[in-house]
Amino acid sequence: MNIPAIHAMVRDPGGAVIGLDFDGTLAPIVPDPDDARIHPAAPGVLAELGSLVKAVVIVTGRPAATAIRYGPGLEKVPGLVVLGHYGFERWEGGRASAPPPPPGVLHAEAALPLLLQRLGVEGVTIEDKQRAVAVHTRRAPDPQGTLERLREPLAKLAAAHSLVVEPGRMVLELRPPGMDKGYALDLFLAERAARSVMFVGDDLGDLPAFAAVRASGLPGVAVCSGSAEVTELAARADLVVDGPDGVVALLAELAAAISDSSASGAR
Ligand SMILES: O=P(O)(O)OC[C@H]1O[C@H](O[C@H]2O[C@H](CO)[C@@H](O)[C@H](O)[C@H]2O)[C@H](O)[C@@H](O)[C@@H]1O
């Protein structure tokens, strides 16, 4: 790992913030969003890393409580913060806080079944996220074609209810504007007075976090959890690893390098 920011983290782990996306990064992608679960080795590796660095933060489009529920063991990661709903929501020490959901979400969600019926799309599923609503096409007969077909009508529906469309891996999410993973990460780095940063993501919604790593002026590394499905992130990353298996291996390597460096410094 001959990346200057990683060397900075190893030299000064007490200044390092490790930011991670959830789906596709810590949890393998599966057809049904309710079946997603964290990689079995991830909580242990994150617990080790959490005891070495300034902070571990998960920044996800999921509700924060869902990431915790689908990530058994995460609650044991020292000092873990989960920023859910792209940063609108914060979970820390077992407590979640968030502003109330805007009424547009409920109205848009209520209009969706009829809209989907009119469009005649098959196999599309709706995920009620309380503060947002996601329309999934992964289980449709033609997932990509169906996603393309839905783009314009969902953009109109979102605009009619003062929402924005967040595109992702076989999903179009209608959510409130005014927050993204970049802004969320930026605020967190300032709050913790970070001296270096890593962010690991797999999807389009992670691009603002990559931009925040660059804009921070800190030694920073943007890591792509690679997949054949999304290629845009790899092009903007400093390092590409092979999905959640590769992410866990990278984090374990980082934890080991920090521990070895601290041990040799102590000798
Ligand atoms: O920010 P993230 O943690 O990456 O969350 C983004 C979306 O992830 C989930 O959908 C994705 O994962 C599902 C389970 O593997 C998969 O079935 C789906 O195709 C993916 O798009 C989640 O369901 C969404 O609500 C999140 O916004």
Ligand as a Chemical Component Dictionary entry (heavy atoms), coordinates in Angstrom:
data_LIG
# 
_chem_comp.id                   LIG 
_chem_comp.type                 NON-POLYMER 
_chem_comp.pdbx_formal_charge   0 
_chem_comp.three_letter_code    LIG 
# 
loop_
_chem_comp_atom.comp_id 
_chem_comp_atom.atom_id 
_chem_comp_atom.alt_atom_id 
_chem_comp_atom.type_symbol 
_chem_comp_atom.charge 
_chem_comp_atom.model_Cartn_x 
_chem_comp_atom.model_Cartn_y 
_chem_comp_atom.model_Cartn_z 
_chem_comp_atom.pdbx_ordinal 
LIG O1  O1  O 0 -25.231 4.236  0.963  1  
LIG P1  P1  P 0 -25.355 2.743  0.970  2  
LIG O2  O2  O 0 -25.062 2.144  2.302  3  
LIG O3  O3  O 0 -24.551 2.099  -0.113 4  
LIG O4  O4  O 0 -26.880 2.453  0.633  5  
LIG C1  C1  C 0 -27.345 2.664  -0.700 6  
LIG C2  C2  C 0 -28.600 1.857  -0.958 7  
LIG O5  O5  O 0 -28.309 0.517  -0.600 8  
LIG C3  C3  C 0 -29.352 -0.446 -0.629 9  
LIG O6  O6  O 0 -29.575 -0.846 -1.972 10 
LIG C4  C4  C 0 -28.457 -1.515 -2.522 11 
LIG O7  O7  O 0 -28.206 -2.720 -1.794 12 
LIG C5  C5  C 0 -29.275 -3.709 -1.867 13 
LIG C6  C6  C 0 -28.891 -4.881 -0.983 14 
LIG O8  O8  O 0 -27.664 -5.439 -1.381 15 
LIG C7  C7  C 0 -29.481 -4.109 -3.335 16 
LIG O9  O9  O 0 -30.535 -5.055 -3.428 17 
LIG C8  C8  C 0 -29.818 -2.864 -4.163 18 
LIG O10 O10 O 0 -29.883 -3.208 -5.545 19 
LIG C9  C9  C 0 -28.732 -1.793 -3.995 20 
LIG O11 O11 O 0 -29.086 -0.592 -4.643 21 
LIG C10 C10 C 0 -30.618 0.063  0.025  22 
LIG O12 O12 O 0 -31.680 -0.823 -0.189 23 
LIG C11 C11 C 0 -30.967 1.465  -0.365 24 
LIG O13 O13 O 0 -32.027 1.953  0.444  25 
LIG C12 C12 C 0 -29.754 2.360  -0.117 26 
LIG O14 O14 O 0 -30.067 3.698  -0.452 27 
# 
loop_
_chem_comp_bond.comp_id 
_chem_comp_bond.atom_id_1 
_chem_comp_bond.atom_id_2 
_chem_comp_bond.value_order 
_chem_comp_bond.pdbx_ordinal 
LIG O1  P1  DOUB 1  
LIG P1  O2  SING 2  
LIG P1  O3  SING 3  
LIG P1  O4  SING 4  
LIG O4  C1  SING 5  
LIG C1  C2  SING 6  
LIG C2  O5  SING 7  
LIG C2  C12 SING 8  
LIG O5  C3  SING 9  
LIG C3  O6  SING 10 
LIG C3  C10 SING 11 
LIG O6  C4  SING 12 
LIG C4  O7  SING 13 
LIG C4  C9  SING 14 
LIG O7  C5  SING 15 
LIG C5  C6  SING 16 
LIG C5  C7  SING 17 
LIG C6  O8  SING 18 
LIG C7  O9  SING 19 
LIG C7  C8  SING 20 
LIG C8  O10 SING 21 
LIG C8  C9  SING 22 
LIG C9  O11 SING 23 
LIG C10 O12 SING 24 
LIG C10 C11 SING 25 
LIG C11 O13 SING 26 
LIG C11 C12 SING 27 
LIG C12 O14 SING 28 
# 
